Amino acid sequence: MAHQGGSARIARNGFRNITASLQGRIEAGEITAGAYLPTERELQAGFGASRATVRKALAALIDSGWAFNVPKKGVVATRGLKPGQSSNVAFIHVDDFSLITLGDRLEEILDERQLDLVHMPGRRDRPMENSLRLAADGNFVGAFVWSYRGCPDGDLIRIAAGQRPIVALDHRIGGTETDLVTFDHEAAAFEATELLIQSGCKRVGVTGMMDMLEITHHRFRGYMRAMFAHGMQPQSRDFLFSYTSGMSDADTTALDARLRSADRPDGFLVLQDFLVSTTAEAATRAGLSLSDDLKLTTIGVVLEPNVQASIIAGIELDWQSLAQQAVELLSERLDNLHRPPHVRFAPHRVVAGNVCNANAGELTKGTDLSGNGAAGSLLRSREPLNAMGIAPQGAMLSQSGEILS
């Protein structure tokens, strides 16, 4: 390391000189974006500084947005960002109809800003890292990414994030820190579970898909929190997931057996709306009537008629708002390439299902979904909660339990 001659001066002037030197090396390309910085011991030797001074310098570099820490590995250079010279913005996603619809909204908003959306749909056998590299090499302005790999190559993602502005949609890209627009999935699941409890359910289970995504675990945590908040003990035999990553079809073997047992749940939170019909079919096979014998709630993109026909109510996620905020985050990043990553929350709302004989326009705060008027006030206004159980500062969320027409 060629810093021995300036060691004494840097040691006297403190950590800022080390921070400035490292930032200069990143800006000059001597340390490339995505590469690990020298270790603390190497920096101590190179700059003739104490361990405490080096750590303070690295913390300042991270705070300025020029690096980030990878626990137990080191500090990575990251903010040598340079916007591409074209007007193209990549949209990297799995080839799914709902995401194509989201892309349509992104395209409309970008068009107002004289930017063009380029769809880069992938498959599970086509790594999205390749698409990110193509976006960087193709001089794209930036990229929106719907991550479809549970364990992407962290080093390749970090390098791409160090080359072009990236906004993750709905969930993070592995463990890489980028701008993110998501939903308060824990609060949504809390509310959906609470709807079942307040509609009269005495035993509430959870089903749907369980995978590696943090948002899935946030939803499960919301279910658990709601159960404990209402004095109900969750039972592990009522955790009946029927689907996970890589499966071609749902497997309801455990769910079918549980629904035929004498102590079965009388309500289920279905974590993902696309598995509502699967759950409803299992109930039918068990000879159960929806609403009378078994109540369902779910969380979804836009609740389709066939889904609403099977549930008492659901949580609908506002993808229009997510698209708007994603474009705003990208624009902010282009104006300030070196700011730290930001996280924003798009709103969600409660909508009625057809099972309760009310439509979304008629369902209001206080509506009783128990069918007999005995449940009292079903919905309460309360601030939305994030994963830590507190209202996210500045989050643009509808009030939990507030029905929007």
Secondary structure, 3 states (H helix, E strand, C coil): CCCHHHHHHHHHHCHHHHHHHHHHHHHCCCCCCCCECCCHHHHHHHHCCCHHHHHHHHHHHHHCCCEEEECCCEEEECCCCCCCCCCEEEEEEECCHHHHHHHHHHHHHHHCCCCEEEEEEECCCCCHHHHHHHHHHCCCCEEEECCCCCCCCHHHHHHHHCCCCEEEECCCECCECCEEEEECHHHHHHHHHHHHHHCCCCCEEEEEECCCCHHHHHHHHHHHHHHHHCCCCCCHHHEEEEECCCCCCCCCHHHHHHHCCCCCCCEEEECCHHHHHHHHHHHHHCCCCECCCEEEEEEECCCCHHHHCCCCEEEEECHHHHHHHHHHHHHHHHHCCCCCCCEEEECEEEEECHHHCCCCCCCCCCCCCCCCCCCCCCCCCECCCCCCCCCCCCCCCCCECCECC
